[in-house]
Amino acid sequence: MTNALFESSSLPQFDRITPADVGPAINTLIERAQAALETVTAPDFPAEWNAISKVLTWPPNNLACSGAL
């Protein structure tokens, strides 16, 4: 079974999203946010807005409907 929130399309496929899809999608968003935060707070990461904003750009990549969450 696939998670509709991970499928690529121009618009969210609301008719295919189930309650079971939400938990894994939220967990993925949290994991990606934590990884991004770890990246930009690393001692060797440049303290420059352009570098930080590239890592922290929202929505996270590869979650089809993350802009809608």
C-alpha positions in Angstrom: 0.0 0.0 0.0 1.3 3.4 -0.9 1.1 6.7 1.1 -0.8 9.3 -1.0 1.1 12.1 0.8 4.4 10.8 -0.7 3.1 10.7 -4.3 4.2 13.4 -6.7 1.5 15.5 -8.4 0.8 19.1 -8.9 -2.0 19.1 -6.4 -2.6 16.9 -3.3 -4.7 13.9 -4.1 -7.2 14.5 -1.2 -9.5 11.7 -2.3 -6.6 9.2 -1.8 -5.3 10.5 1.6 -6.3 8.3 4.6 -5.8 8.8 8.3 -3.1 6.1 8.2 -1.1 8.3 5.7 -0.8 11.3 8.1 1.3 9.8 10.9 4.1 8.6 8.6 4.1 11.9 6.7 4.3 13.9 9.9 7.2 11.7 11.2 9.0 12.2 7.9 8.6 16.0 8.2 9.9 16.0 11.7 12.9 13.8 10.8 13.8 16.1 7.9 13.4 19.2 10.1 15.7 17.7 12.7 18.3 16.8 10.1 18.1 20.3 8.6 18.6 21.8 12.1 21.5 19.6 12.9 23.1 20.6 9.6 22.8 24.3 10.1 23.9 24.2 13.7 27.0 22.1 13.0 30.3 23.9 14.1 31.6 23.9 10.5 28.5 25.2 8.8 28.8 28.8 7.6 26.9 31.3 9.6 25.5 33.0 6.4 21.8 33.6 5.7 22.0 32.2 2.1 23.6 28.9 3.2 21.1 28.5 6.1 18.1 29.4 4.1 19.0 26.8 1.4 18.9 24.1 4.0 15.8 25.3 5.9 13.7 26.1 2.8 10.1 25.1 3.3 8.4 22.8 2.1 10.8 19.9 2.6 11.7 18.1 -0.6 10.2 14.8 -1.6 7.0 15.0 0.3 4.4 15.6 -2.4 1.9 17.4 -0.3 4.1 18.9 2.3 3.1 22.4 1.3 -0.4 21.5 2.2 0.4 20.0 5.6 
